[in-house]
Amino acid sequence: MGALLLVLLLALILGGAGFAVHILWWIAIIVLVVWALGFVFRGSGNGRWYRW
């Protein structure tokens, strides 16, 4: 019984980690698209489109 609970807990942890990594990949893709669009639509300032 203890081994079964350990396997289920391990599957739950790995499944949750996989879901989190999947979400982080989508966030990284969105940030990359925004960053690339910043180069396309560059402001007329000192060449940088961001404020930091």
N, C-alpha and C positions, 0 to 999 in steps of 0.2 A: 504494500500500500504506500509506503514511504517513497519507494522508487518511482511509482506511478505519479505521485504528487510532484516529485522532483522533475520528472520529464515534462509534466504539464506546465510547471512553473518556468522551466527553461524555454519551452515552446512559446509561452506567453511573452517572456522577456525578448526573445529573438524576433517574434512577430511585431511587437511594439517598436523595437529598434528599426526593423525594416520599414515600418510605416513612417517613422520619424525621418529616416534617411531619404525616403521617397519625397516627403514634404520639403525637406531641405534642398533636394535637387530642383524642385519646381521653383522655390524661392531664388536659388542661384541662377536659374535660367531667366527669370523675370528681371533680376538685378543686372544681368549681362545685357539683356535687351535695352533696358533703360540707359545703361552706360554707353552702349553703342549708339543709341539715338542721340545722346548728348554730343557725340562727336559729329553727327550729321547736322544737327541743329545747333551749331555753336553760336554763342552770343557774340555781340560786337565789342565786348569788353577786352580784357587782356588775353583772350584766347581760351580761357577756362570757363566751362559752363556751370561748374559747381561753385559754391560759396566758401568752401573750406580750403 
